[in-house]
């Protein structure tokens, strides 16, 4: 009988502790809308950052390809295609994501 009383006391203590927490929770839809608004606010900055990274990679790639070209390496075309492709990929991904989410 004594263990039953202590279990009831423990249950009532837990309920009195965690019940008010459920009253402070927000609606799921409003939380999703708030997250959507925040992400859309940062999206333009992220897109500009991807364009800047693409430009920097393009400059680095151009320097590396120029060095290979001057040294007479045989795989200069392959290296140029790889660097150019990575820059184009960054720009295309940023543009496609921007149009896909209609931001």
C-alpha positions as CSV (number, residue, x, y, z in Angstrom):
1,X,0.0,0.0,0.0
2,X,2.9,2.4,0.8
3,X,4.4,1.9,-2.7
4,X,1.0,2.8,-4.3
5,X,0.9,6.1,-2.5
6,X,4.4,7.0,-3.5
7,X,3.6,6.2,-7.2
8,X,0.6,8.4,-7.0
9,X,2.6,11.1,-5.5
10,X,5.2,10.7,-8.2
11,X,2.6,10.8,-10.9
12,X,1.0,13.9,-9.5
13,X,4.4,15.6,-9.2
14,X,5.2,14.8,-12.8
15,X,1.8,15.9,-14.1
16,X,2.0,19.2,-12.2
17,X,5.5,19.8,-13.6
18,X,4.9,19.0,-17.3
19,X,1.3,20.0,-17.7
20,X,2.0,23.7,-17.8
21,X,4.7,23.1,-20.5
22,X,2.1,21.8,-22.9
23,X,0.1,25.0,-22.4
24,X,3.0,27.1,-23.7
25,X,3.5,25.1,-26.9
26,X,2.5,26.9,-30.1
27,X,0.3,25.7,-32.9
28,X,2.1,23.5,-35.5
29,X,0.9,25.6,-38.5
30,X,2.1,28.9,-37.0
31,X,5.5,27.4,-36.3
32,X,5.8,26.1,-39.9
33,X,4.8,29.5,-41.3
34,X,7.3,31.3,-39.1
35,X,10.1,28.9,-40.2
36,X,9.0,29.5,-43.9
37,X,9.2,33.2,-43.4
38,X,12.6,33.1,-41.8
39,X,14.0,30.8,-44.5
40,X,12.6,33.0,-47.3
41,X,14.2,36.0,-45.6
42,X,17.7,34.4,-45.7
43,X,17.3,32.8,-49.1
44,X,18.4,35.9,-51.2
45,X,21.6,36.2,-49.1
46,X,22.3,32.5,-49.5
47,X,21.9,32.8,-53.3
48,X,24.3,35.7,-53.5
49,X,26.8,33.8,-51.4
50,X,26.6,30.8,-53.8
51,X,27.2,33.2,-56.7
52,X,30.2,34.7,-54.9
53,X,31.7,31.2,-54.2
54,X,31.2,30.4,-57.8
55,X,33.1,33.5,-58.9
56,X,36.0,32.8,-56.5
57,X,36.2,29.2,-57.7
58,X,36.2,30.5,-61.3
59,X,39.1,32.7,-60.6
60,X,41.1,30.0,-58.8
61,X,40.3,27.6,-61.7
62,X,41.4,30.1,-64.3
63,X,44.7,30.5,-62.5
64,X,45.2,26.8,-62.2
65,X,44.3,26.1,-65.8
66,X,46.6,29.0,-66.9
67,X,49.5,27.4,-64.9
68,X,48.9,24.0,-66.5
69,X,48.7,25.6,-69.9
70,X,52.0,27.4,-69.5
71,X,53.8,24.3,-68.2
72,X,52.6,22.3,-71.2
73,X,50.5,19.7,-69.4
74,X,48.5,17.3,-71.5
75,X,45.4,17.4,-69.3
76,X,44.8,21.1,-69.6
77,X,41.4,20.7,-71.4
78,X,40.2,18.2,-68.8
79,X,41.1,20.5,-65.9
80,X,39.5,23.5,-67.6
81,X,36.3,21.6,-68.2
82,X,36.2,20.4,-64.6
83,X,36.7,23.9,-63.2
84,X,34.2,25.5,-65.6
85,X,31.7,22.8,-64.9
86,X,31.9,23.3,-61.1
87,X,31.2,27.0,-61.5
88,X,28.3,26.5,-63.9
89,X,26.9,23.9,-61.4
90,X,26.9,26.4,-58.5
91,X,25.2,29.0,-60.6
92,X,22.6,26.6,-62.0
93,X,21.8,25.1,-58.6
94,X,21.3,28.5,-57.1
95,X,19.0,29.6,-59.9
96,X,17.0,26.3,-60.0
97,X,16.5,26.3,-56.3
98,X,15.4,30.0,-56.5
99,X,12.9,29.2,-59.2
100,X,11.7,25.9,-57.7
101,X,10.8,27.6,-54.4
102,X,9.5,30.7,-56.2
103,X,11.4,33.1,-54.0
